[in-house]
Amino acid sequence: MDLPSELSFGSRHSRHWRIEGFSADYYNALYVTFLADDPDAQHPPYHLLCVLNDDDDALDTLFAASYPETSETVIDRQTIECLASSIASRLEAWSRRRNVPSLLESLTMGSRFHLDSDTNGEDAGVWLCPNIELERRYLSLSRLQQLWEPLSLEMPPTLRMEELRAVRRLHDSVSAVLLPDGTQAVFKGAVRVVARLYHELRELLRLPSHPNLISRPSFIVTRQVPNRPEAIVCGFILQYHTGGSLVNRLKDCAAFGEKSQLSMHTKVKWIFQLISALKHIHTCQGGFYSDLRLDNMVITEKEDIVLVDLEQCGSARRWLHPNAWPSSSDEEPKAWEESPINPAHMPKGIFYSNPQSGYFKPFAHATDPERQMMENYSLAKVMWCIFEEQTNSKTYLDVDGLPGPHCVFPKFDKTPWRMRYWIWLCTRVSAEWGDAECTCRPEEAPVCVMTGARMQQGSEVGPGLLETWKYLQATFNSGQG
């Protein structure tokens, strides 16, 4: 089931509201968009969210529909359409007595509508919560240029947010938009942490171009907000790729079987392209990629893979090397505790500090070989997903990164034999392997039997990107697999 499409279809009878997706990662929230009366003059992408209560039965339905391969409950399209229609009707009733277009002009991106589940009446229990704290964290373009002056970055031209027209929501902070000249592009803003947005913008402007890495922004998007003398930077414009995300392509493979299977040539090509992009990132001083997962990869019209999202903020535990798992018990390094750029010591509301290596400390404090080893761990899981045509999904009840009844990795079915061994070698520190032995062919057993495919100490050093590159070349260029 294509959940965003079904939600959008279910809200089709609402005059002003369209539901465009569901985020289970952070908010338990739906992506909602307010529609203009004139279809040819849609509003800018305000990235509004509709948050459901934790005890709302609709959440269980949405989670089951989001992860059908890990849920025991089968959700049909009619159920999703009815749910979307009900929520859109409540928002429609709420907006009838308000001048919503006027509200949106001054509303911060990422503002939320909270829906109470235990209230009566069509328009009861709808609460608008402006994202005021985010507005305080925005910086002007002149301030960013001042911070980045030592880097001598070439800044792209600016575009006012009011000049954009929303087409479709792609993620909580990403939308497909129309530019003033009618070109379709991608707008990325911020709905939670504006510091990550600015850090990604700097990295995109700093990195040389590469065919398998998202291109530098074509525009910086600004917006005039109340009580600010200068327009603030609220996002940037990126190239739109028509092939969609890799996670959606792999979902199609799982849903449609042989009709949408990927050729081995395509799988190997994508893996080589990913490694090429990662190696390129490391050629730039201090460069790394800590967010390697399927939804951060898009497919071009020529069926090539492109890495997106350079926030460098880490990922879910099921993708991260155990060394990179955040721990609440970890003590802050003394240098960071006393640092003047630590947000804890800065005036309230000013959070972007132009850090050299981003805000994800396990990578920021690591050496380059350590970063590449951790990236290679994530890459091995991506390789498993590509070879097996699976998504490495989980239910929201699973403890991320620990064995559970719904863990699919590391079951092998379609992966070439020699790559099964290498994927194990790169990920053997994962608890998902348990105490099971590696499933390589008997002739490869001496390597595996000596080591044992069991949980290892998290500090063990694994292969890096270069070793994986060489192993792939030896495996597929020699015709083995």
DOKOLLO-222418 format. One record per residue (C-alpha): x, z, y. Coordinates in nm, 2 decimals, padded with zeros to 4 digits. Example, Ala and Ser with C-alpha at 12.3 -4.5 7.8 and 13.67 -1.06 7.14 Angstrom:
@x=01.23 z=00.78 y=-00.45;
@x=01.37 z=00.71 y=-00.11;
! end
This chain:
@x=00.00 z=00.00 y=00.00;
@x=00.12 z=-00.09 y=00.35;
@x=00.02 z=00.24 y=00.51;
@x=00.08 z=00.13 y=00.88;
@x=-00.13 z=-00.18 y=00.83;
@x=-00.41 z=00.02 y=00.66;
@x=-00.41 z=00.28 y=00.94;
@x=-00.43 z=00.01 y=01.20;
@x=-00.71 z=-00.17 y=01.01;
@x=-00.90 z=00.15 y=00.98;
@x=-00.89 z=00.21 y=01.35;
@x=-00.99 z=-00.14 y=01.44;
@x=-01.34 z=-00.04 y=01.56;
@x=-01.20 z=00.19 y=01.83;
@x=-01.19 z=00.01 y=02.17;
@x=-00.89 z=00.19 y=02.31;
@x=-00.70 z=00.35 y=02.02;
@x=-00.49 z=00.21 y=01.74;
@x=-00.31 z=00.41 y=01.47;
@x=00.01 z=00.24 y=01.38;
@x=00.19 z=00.47 y=01.13;
@x=00.27 z=00.81 y=01.00;
@x=00.58 z=01.02 y=01.03;
@x=00.64 z=01.28 y=00.76;
@x=01.00 z=01.35 y=00.87;
@x=00.95 z=01.57 y=01.17;
@x=00.60 z=01.60 y=01.30;
@x=00.33 z=01.56 y=01.05;
@x=00.21 z=01.31 y=01.31;
@x=00.05 z=00.97 y=01.34;
@x=00.18 z=00.71 y=01.58;
@x=-00.10 z=00.62 y=01.82;
@x=-00.13 z=00.36 y=02.10;
@x=-00.37 z=00.34 y=02.38;
@x=-00.50 z=-00.02 y=02.42;
@x=-00.57 z=-00.19 y=02.76;
@x=-00.91 z=-00.35 y=02.82;
@x=-00.73 z=-00.68 y=02.86;
@x=-00.55 z=-00.77 y=02.54;
@x=-00.30 z=-00.99 y=02.73;
@x=-00.19 z=-00.70 y=02.95;
@x=-00.11 z=-00.42 y=02.72;
@x=00.04 z=-00.09 y=02.84;
@x=00.42 z=-00.01 y=02.81;
@x=00.53 z=00.17 y=02.49;
@x=00.46 z=00.53 y=02.56;
@x=00.53 z=00.64 y=02.20;
@x=00.24 z=00.88 y=02.18;
@x=00.19 z=01.10 y=01.87;
@x=-00.12 z=01.26 y=01.72;
@x=-00.03 z=01.58 y=01.54;
@x=-00.24 z=01.72 y=01.26;
@x=-00.25 z=02.09 y=01.16;
@x=-00.05 z=02.20 y=00.86;
@x=-00.37 z=02.30 y=00.68;
@x=-00.55 z=01.97 y=00.75;
@x=-00.65 z=01.80 y=00.42;
@x=-00.57 z=01.46 y=00.58;
@x=-00.20 z=01.55 y=00.56;
@x=-00.20 z=01.56 y=00.18;
@x=-00.37 z=01.23 y=00.18;
@x=-00.12 z=01.07 y=00.41;
@x=00.18 z=01.21 y=00.22;
@x=00.05 z=01.08 y=-00.11;
@x=00.00 z=00.74 y=00.05;
@x=00.34 z=00.75 y=00.20;
@x=00.52 z=00.83 y=-00.13;
@x=00.30 z=00.68 y=-00.40;
@x=00.59 z=00.66 y=-00.65;
@x=00.63 z=01.04 y=-00.63;
@x=00.27 z=01.15 y=-00.61;
@x=00.03 z=01.23 y=-00.89;
@x=-00.27 z=01.14 y=-00.66;
@x=-00.37 z=00.78 y=-00.62;
@x=-00.49 z=00.71 y=-00.27;
@x=-00.71 z=00.39 y=-00.22;
@x=-00.73 z=00.18 y=00.09;
@x=-01.09 z=00.29 y=00.17;
@x=-00.98 z=00.66 y=00.20;
@x=-00.70 z=00.57 y=00.45;
@x=-00.94 z=00.35 y=00.65;
@x=-01.20 z=00.62 y=00.67;
@x=-00.94 z=00.88 y=00.78;
@x=-00.80 z=00.64 y=01.05;
@x=-01.15 z=00.56 y=01.17;
@x=-01.24 z=00.93 y=01.20;
@x=-00.92 z=01.02 y=01.40;
@x=-00.95 z=00.71 y=01.63;
@x=-01.32 z=00.80 y=01.70;
@x=-01.22 z=01.15 y=01.81;
@x=-00.95 z=01.01 y=02.04;
@x=-01.20 z=00.75 y=02.17;
@x=-01.45 z=01.02 y=02.25;
@x=-01.19 z=01.23 y=02.42;
@x=-01.08 z=00.94 y=02.64;
@x=-01.43 z=00.84 y=02.76;
@x=-01.44 z=01.12 y=03.01;
@x=-01.08 z=01.07 y=03.14;
@x=-00.89 z=00.81 y=03.33;
@x=-00.63 z=00.76 y=03.06;
@x=-00.44 z=00.46 y=03.22;
@x=-00.38 z=00.68 y=03.52;
@x=-00.27 z=00.97 y=03.30;
@x=-00.02 z=00.75 y=03.11;
@x=00.15 z=00.63 y=03.43;
@x=00.30 z=00.98 y=03.48;
@x=00.30 z=01.10 y=03.12;
@x=00.64 z=01.16 y=02.95;
@x=00.71 z=00.95 y=02.64;
@x=00.65 z=01.13 y=02.31;
@x=00.36 z=01.34 y=02.45;
@x=00.13 z=01.46 y=02.17;
@x=-00.24 z=01.49 y=02.10;
@x=-00.31 z=01.79 y=01.88;
@x=-00.62 z=01.77 y=01.66;
@x=-00.78 z=02.09 y=01.54;
@x=-00.93 z=02.06 y=01.19;
@x=-01.18 z=02.34 y=01.21;
@x=-01.38 z=02.24 y=01.52;
@x=-01.72 z=02.08 y=01.54;
@x=-01.82 z=01.78 y=01.76;
@x=-01.67 z=01.44 y=01.78;
@x=-01.45 z=01.51 y=02.08;
@x=-01.39 z=01.88 y=02.01;
@x=-01.04 z=02.01 y=01.94;
@x=-00.84 z=01.74 y=02.10;
@x=-00.55 z=01.87 y=02.31;
@x=-00.30 z=01.67 y=02.51;
@x=00.04 z=01.83 y=02.52;
@x=00.28 z=01.65 y=02.77;
@x=00.64 z=01.63 y=02.66;
@x=00.76 z=01.81 y=02.97;
@x=01.09 z=01.94 y=02.83;
@x=01.20 z=01.59 y=02.75;
@x=01.14 z=01.48 y=03.11;
@x=01.38 z=01.75 y=03.23;
@x=01.66 z=01.61 y=03.02;
@x=01.66 z=01.26 y=03.15;
@x=01.96 z=01.13 y=03.35;
@x=01.99 z=00.85 y=03.60;
@x=02.19 z=00.54 y=03.54;
@x=02.44 z=00.64 y=03.81;
@x=02.50 z=00.97 y=03.64;
@x=02.56 z=00.80 y=03.30;
@x=02.80 z=00.56 y=03.46;
@x=02.98 z=00.85 y=03.62;
@x=03.02 z=01.02 y=03.28;
@x=03.13 z=00.70 y=03.11;
@x=03.37 z=00.59 y=03.38;
@x=03.69 z=00.65 y=03.18;
@x=03.56 z=00.40 y=02.91;
@x=03.52 z=00.11 y=03.16;
@x=03.19 z=00.00 y=02.99;
@x=03.02 z=-00.32 y=03.10;
@x=02.66 z=-00.22 y=03.17;
@x=02.37 z=-00.45 y=03.09;
@x=02.11 z=-00.53 y=03.36;
@x=01.81 z=-00.29 y=03.40;
@x=01.45 z=-00.34 y=03.34;
@x=01.16 z=-00.12 y=03.45;
@x=00.95 z=00.03 y=03.18;
@x=00.63 z=-00.09 y=03.35;
@x=00.75 z=-00.45 y=03.28;
@x=00.73 z=-00.40 y=02.90;
@x=00.42 z=-00.47 y=02.70;
@x=00.38 z=-00.29 y=02.37;
@x=00.32 z=-00.50 y=02.06;
@x=00.36 z=-00.27 y=01.76;
@x=00.51 z=00.07 y=01.69;
@x=00.79 z=00.05 y=01.44;
@x=00.91 z=00.42 y=01.43;
@x=00.84 z=00.74 y=01.63;
@x=01.08 z=00.62 y=01.90;
@x=01.10 z=00.25 y=01.84;
@x=00.85 z=-00.03 y=01.93;
@x=00.83 z=-00.41 y=01.92;
@x=00.76 z=-00.52 y=02.28;
@x=00.73 z=-00.83 y=02.49;
@x=00.97 z=-00.87 y=02.78;
@x=00.86 z=-01.02 y=03.11;
@x=00.96 z=-01.37 y=02.99;
@x=00.75 z=-01.34 y=02.68;
@x=01.05 z=-01.28 y=02.44;
@x=00.98 z=-01.03 y=02.16;
@x=01.24 z=-00.75 y=02.14;
@x=01.28 z=-00.39 y=02.03;
@x=01.25 z=-00.10 y=02.27;
@x=01.42 z=00.23 y=02.17;
@x=01.33 z=00.54 y=02.37;
@x=01.34 z=00.91 y=02.29;
@x=01.05 z=01.14 y=02.19;
@x=01.26 z=01.45 y=02.10;
@x=01.63 z=01.45 y=02.19;
@x=01.73 z=01.23 y=02.48;
@x=02.10 z=01.33 y=02.43;
@x=02.11 z=01.13 y=02.11;
@x=01.96 z=00.83 y=02.29;
@x=02.23 z=00.83 y=02.55;
@x=02.50 z=00.89 y=02.29;
@x=02.38 z=00.58 y=02.09;
@x=02.37 z=00.37 y=02.41;
@x=02.73 z=00.46 y=02.48;
@x=02.84 z=00.38 y=02.12;
@x=02.65 z=00.04 y=02.13;
@x=02.82 z=-00.05 y=02.46;
@x=03.16 z=00.07 y=02.33;
@x=03.17 z=-00.11 y=01.99;
@x=03.28 z=-00.47 y=01.97;
@x=03.02 z=-00.71 y=01.82;
@x=02.99 z=-00.77 y=01.45;
@x=02.74 z=-00.99 y=01.26;
@x=02.61 z=-00.70 y=01.04;
@x=02.59 z=-00.44 y=01.33;
@x=02.30 z=-00.43 y=01.58;
@x=02.40 z=-00.62 y=01.89;
@x=02.47 z=-00.44 y=02.22;
@x=02.16 z=-00.37 y=02.43;
@x=02.04 z=-00.66 y=02.64;
@x=01.87 z=-00.43 y=02.90;
@x=01.87 z=-00.07 y=03.00;
@x=01.52 z=00.05 y=03.06;
@x=01.45 z=00.28 y=03.36;
@x=01.14 z=00.46 y=03.48;
@x=01.05 z=00.64 y=03.80;
@x=00.93 z=00.99 y=03.73;
@x=00.79 z=01.25 y=03.97;
@x=01.03 z=01.48 y=04.16;
@x=01.33 z=01.27 y=04.08;
@x=01.51 z=01.08 y=04.36;
@x=01.65 z=00.81 y=04.12;
@x=01.49 z=00.63 y=03.83;
@x=01.58 z=00.78 y=03.50;
@x=01.72 z=00.59 y=03.19;
@x=01.44 z=00.62 y=02.93;
@x=01.56 z=00.36 y=02.67;
@x=01.72 z=00.03 y=02.60;
@x=01.63 z=-00.32 y=02.46;
@x=01.77 z=-00.45 y=02.13;
@x=01.73 z=-00.77 y=01.94;
@x=01.43 z=-00.80 y=01.71;
@x=01.49 z=-00.91 y=01.35;
@x=01.20 z=-01.07 y=01.17;
@x=01.29 z=-00.96 y=00.81;
@x=01.18 z=-00.60 y=00.86;
@x=01.36 z=-00.30 y=00.72;
@x=01.54 z=-00.27 y=00.39;
@x=01.32 z=00.02 y=00.28;
@x=01.01 z=-00.20 y=00.32;
@x=01.17 z=-00.49 y=00.13;
@x=01.25 z=-00.26 y=-00.16;
@x=00.90 z=-00.11 y=-00.15;
@x=00.77 z=-00.47 y=-00.19;
@x=01.00 z=-00.51 y=-00.49;
@x=00.86 z=-00.20 y=-00.66;
@x=00.50 z=-00.30 y=-00.57;
@x=00.50 z=-00.67 y=-00.67;
@x=00.75 z=-00.67 y=-00.96;
@x=00.90 z=-00.99 y=-01.07;
@x=00.74 z=-01.19 y=-00.78;
@x=00.96 z=-01.02 y=-00.53;
@x=01.27 z=-00.93 y=-00.73;
@x=01.61 z=-00.97 y=-00.55;
@x=01.88 z=-01.19 y=-00.70;
@x=02.21 z=-01.03 y=-00.79;
@x=02.37 z=-01.27 y=-00.54;
@x=02.16 z=-01.12 y=-00.26;
@x=02.22 z=-00.76 y=-00.37;
@x=02.60 z=-00.80 y=-00.38;
@x=02.60 z=-00.99 y=-00.05;
@x=02.41 z=-00.71 y=00.12;
@x=02.65 z=-00.44 y=-00.01;
@x=02.96 z=-00.64 y=00.10;
@x=02.80 z=-00.68 y=00.44;
@x=02.73 z=-00.31 y=00.47;
@x=03.08 z=-00.22 y=00.39;
@x=03.21 z=-00.48 y=00.64;
@x=03.00 z=-00.33 y=00.91;
@x=03.12 z=00.03 y=00.83;
@x=03.48 z=-00.08 y=00.82;
@x=03.43 z=-00.25 y=01.16;
@x=03.29 z=00.07 y=01.31;
@x=03.60 z=00.26 y=01.20;
@x=03.83 z=00.01 y=01.39;
@x=03.70 z=00.16 y=01.72;
@x=03.87 z=00.49 y=01.80;
@x=03.66 z=00.78 y=01.67;
@x=03.39 z=00.55 y=01.53;
@x=03.18 z=00.66 y=01.22;
@x=02.84 z=00.61 y=01.08;
@x=02.66 z=00.93 y=00.95;
@x=02.31 z=00.80 y=00.93;
@x=02.34 z=00.56 y=00.63;
@x=01.99 z=00.52 y=00.47;
@x=01.75 z=00.24 y=00.40;
@x=01.54 z=00.26 y=00.71;
@x=01.85 z=00.21 y=00.92;
@x=01.90 z=-00.13 y=00.78;
@x=01.71 z=-00.44 y=00.89;
@x=01.70 z=-00.80 y=00.75;
@x=01.75 z=-01.11 y=00.96;
@x=01.57 z=-01.44 y=00.92;
@x=01.88 z=-01.56 y=00.73;
@x=01.85 z=-01.28 y=00.48;
@x=02.15 z=-01.09 y=00.61;
@x=02.17 z=-00.72 y=00.65;
@x=02.22 z=-00.55 y=00.99;
@x=02.30 z=-00.18 y=01.05;
@x=02.10 z=-00.01 y=01.32;
@x=02.08 z=00.34 y=01.47;
@x=02.41 z=00.47 y=01.60;
@x=02.29 z=00.81 y=01.71;
@x=02.54 z=00.97 y=01.47;
@x=02.31 z=01.26 y=01.41;
@x=02.32 z=01.28 y=01.03;
@x=02.05 z=01.22 y=00.78;
@x=01.83 z=01.38 y=00.51;
@x=02.01 z=01.58 y=00.25;
@x=01.93 z=01.33 y=-00.03;
@x=02.16 z=01.08 y=00.15;
@x=02.43 z=01.31 y=00.28;
@x=02.74 z=01.42 y=00.10;
@x=02.72 z=01.80 y=00.03;
@x=03.01 z=01.86 y=00.26;
@x=02.79 z=01.74 y=00.55;
@x=02.49 z=01.95 y=00.47;
@x=02.42 z=02.17 y=00.78;
@x=02.41 z=02.54 y=00.70;
@x=02.24 z=02.80 y=00.91;
@x=02.50 z=03.06 y=00.80;
@x=02.79 z=02.85 y=00.93;
@x=02.96 z=03.02 y=01.22;
@x=03.03 z=02.82 y=01.53;
@x=03.40 z=02.73 y=01.58;
@x=03.55 z=02.94 y=01.85;
@x=03.64 z=02.64 y=02.05;
@x=03.28 z=02.52 y=02.05;
@x=03.15 z=02.87 y=02.13;
@x=03.36 z=02.88 y=02.45;
@x=03.33 z=02.51 y=02.54;
@x=03.18 z=02.43 y=02.88;
@x=03.00 z=02.13 y=02.73;
@x=02.82 z=02.35 y=02.48;
@x=02.45 z=02.31 y=02.58;
@x=02.41 z=02.69 y=02.54;
@x=02.64 z=02.73 y=02.85;
@x=02.48 z=02.45 y=03.06;
@x=02.20 z=02.48 y=03.31;
@x=01.86 z=02.46 y=03.14;
@x=01.73 z=02.11 y=03.09;
@x=02.07 z=01.94 y=03.10;
@x=02.16 z=01.86 y=02.74;
@x=02.36 z=01.54 y=02.74;
@x=02.72 z=01.64 y=02.75;
@x=02.89 z=01.30 y=02.67;
@x=03.06 z=01.44 y=02.35;
@x=03.34 z=01.23 y=02.21;
@x=03.21 z=01.24 y=01.85;
@x=02.84 z=01.30 y=01.88;
@x=02.64 z=01.61 y=01.80;
@x=02.66 z=01.61 y=01.42;
@x=02.93 z=01.87 y=01.36;
@x=03.02 z=01.80 y=00.99;
@x=03.12 z=01.45 y=01.10;
@x=03.25 z=01.53 y=01.45;
@x=03.50 z=01.78 y=01.31;
@x=03.61 z=01.57 y=01.01;
@x=03.91 z=01.35 y=00.99;
@x=03.87 z=00.97 y=00.95;
@x=03.94 z=00.97 y=00.58;
@x=03.69 z=01.25 y=00.53;
@x=03.43 z=01.06 y=00.72;
@x=03.48 z=00.75 y=00.52;
@x=03.46 z=00.95 y=00.19;
@x=03.12 z=01.10 y=00.31;
@x=03.00 z=00.76 y=00.42;
@x=03.10 z=00.61 y=00.08;
@x=02.88 z=00.88 y=-00.09;
@x=02.58 z=00.76 y=00.11;
@x=02.67 z=00.40 y=00.05;
@x=02.68 z=00.46 y=-00.33;
@x=02.32 z=00.59 y=-00.31;
@x=02.22 z=00.28 y=-00.10;
@x=02.39 z=00.06 y=-00.37;
@x=02.18 z=00.23 y=-00.63;
@x=01.87 z=00.16 y=-00.43;
@x=01.96 z=-00.21 y=-00.39;
@x=02.06 z=-00.26 y=-00.75;
@x=01.75 z=-00.07 y=-00.89;
@x=01.52 z=-00.20 y=-00.62;
@x=01.41 z=00.16 y=-00.55;
@x=01.38 z=00.36 y=-00.23;
@x=01.52 z=00.71 y=-00.32;
@x=01.20 z=00.86 y=-00.20;
@x=01.08 z=01.22 y=-00.24;
@x=00.76 z=01.42 y=-00.18;
@x=00.75 z=01.66 y=00.11;
@x=00.74 z=01.94 y=-00.15;
@x=01.08 z=01.86 y=-00.29;
@x=01.38 z=02.05 y=-00.18;
@x=01.60 z=01.78 y=-00.03;
@x=01.91 z=01.70 y=-00.24;
@x=01.82 z=01.94 y=-00.53;
@x=01.70 z=01.84 y=-00.88;
@x=01.32 z=01.81 y=-00.90;
@x=01.04 z=01.65 y=-01.10;
@x=01.03 z=01.35 y=-00.87;
@x=01.40 z=01.27 y=-00.84;
@x=01.45 z=00.91 y=-00.94;
@x=01.83 z=00.89 y=-00.87;
@x=02.04 z=00.86 y=-01.09;
@x=01.83 z=00.68 y=-01.35;
@x=01.98 z=00.34 y=-01.42;
@x=01.79 z=00.03 y=-01.53;
@x=01.90 z=-00.28 y=-01.34;
@x=02.24 z=-00.17 y=-01.21;
@x=02.54 z=-00.36 y=-01.36;
@x=02.73 z=-00.15 y=-01.61;
@x=03.06 z=-00.13 y=-01.42;
@x=02.87 z=-00.03 y=-01.10;
@x=02.70 z=00.25 y=-01.28;
@x=03.03 z=00.41 y=-01.33;
@x=03.14 z=00.36 y=-00.97;
@x=02.81 z=00.50 y=-00.83;
@x=02.86 z=00.81 y=-01.04;
@x=03.22 z=00.84 y=-00.93;
@x=03.12 z=00.83 y=-00.57;
@x=02.82 z=01.07 y=-00.60;
@x=02.93 z=01.31 y=-00.88;
@x=02.93 z=01.60 y=-00.64;
@x=02.55 z=01.57 y=-00.62;
@x=02.34 z=01.82 y=-00.80;
@x=02.12 z=01.54 y=-00.90;
@x=02.35 z=01.46 y=-01.19;
@x=02.32 z=01.81 y=-01.33;
@x=02.53 z=01.85 y=-01.65;
@x=02.45 z=01.51 y=-01.79;
@x=02.72 z=01.27 y=-01.89;
@x=02.77 z=00.94 y=-01.72;
@x=02.57 z=00.65 y=-01.87;
@x=02.86 z=00.40 y=-01.87;
@x=02.93 z=00.18 y=-02.17;
@x=03.13 z=00.33 y=-02.46;
@x=03.45 z=00.13 y=-02.37;
@x=03.46 z=00.31 y=-02.03;
@x=03.40 z=00.65 y=-02.18;
@x=03.76 z=00.78 y=-02.16;
@x=03.74 z=00.80 y=-01.78;
@x=03.40 z=00.97 y=-01.78;
@x=03.46 z=01.20 y=-02.07;
@x=03.78 z=01.33 y=-01.91;
@x=03.60 z=01.41 y=-01.59;
@x=03.25 z=01.49 y=-01.70;
@x=02.95 z=01.38 y=-01.50;
@x=02.85 z=01.73 y=-01.39;
@x=02.82 z=01.91 y=-01.07;
@x=03.17 z=01.94 y=-00.90;
@x=03.29 z=02.15 y=-00.62;
@x=03.17 z=02.01 y=-00.28;
@x=03.52 z=02.00 y=-00.14;
@x=03.64 z=01.75 y=-00.40;
@x=03.77 z=01.43 y=-00.25;
@x=03.59 z=01.11 y=-00.36;
@x=03.66 z=00.74 y=-00.31;
@x=03.65 z=00.60 y=00.04;
@x=03.51 z=00.27 y=00.18;
@x=03.83 z=00.07 y=00.11;
@x=03.83 z=00.18 y=-00.26;
@x=03.47 z=00.07 y=-00.30;
@x=03.54 z=-00.26 y=-00.13;
@x=03.83 z=-00.33 y=-00.37;
@x=03.63 z=-00.22 y=-00.68;
@x=03.34 z=-00.45 y=-00.58;
@x=03.58 z=-00.74 y=-00.53;
@x=03.74 z=-00.68 y=-00.87;
@x=03.40 z=-00.65 y=-01.04;
@x=03.21 z=-00.94 y=-00.90;
@x=03.49 z=-01.18 y=-00.82;
@x=03.61 z=-01.16 y=-01.18;
@x=03.26 z=-01.23 y=-01.31;
@x=03.22 z=-00.88 y=-01.46;
@x=02.91 z=-00.67 y=-01.43;
! end
